[in-house]
Amino acid sequence: MEYSRRTMKNGIEFISFTLESGEYVIFEGEENRVSLPMPHGVTSAHTHPGICLFSSPDLETADSLLIKGYMSIGVMNPQCALILYRRGPYTLEDRDALMALIKRVKKATNIEELSRAYTQFQSENLGLSVNRF
């Protein structure tokens, strides 16, 4: 939570990972982005200075992490978190559903279209969970 508050103040994003070894690490990114080689891990979350929705680049990274075996990927700010999580194996059908979401998010021109893109997301083995603080 401390890191999400810092992001809200200065726009610098942070990303955390739970590694396969069980270690938990946090890295500081740049203003409005975090870019680094993604380690092998189990979970990842990063801070956002705005809404609790993944950007299309965030979702593309999520695809890569799910392929690597991650169980969940999250985005958060001090008010909320959105978690994309696996309920089972990451199948080609799940990937197609995620790719369709990425396209809808890229095309969204306002918050209503963006919200609709997320509410229409359906996947057998992937779920979305919104958590409010």
Salt bridges, closest charged atoms under 4 A:
GLU2 OE2 - ARG6 NH1 3.71
ASP58 OD1 - HIS46 NE2 3.40
ASP58 OD2 - HIS48 NE2 2.95
GLU60 OE2 - LYS106 NZ 3.04
ASP63 OD1 - ARG95 NE 2.77
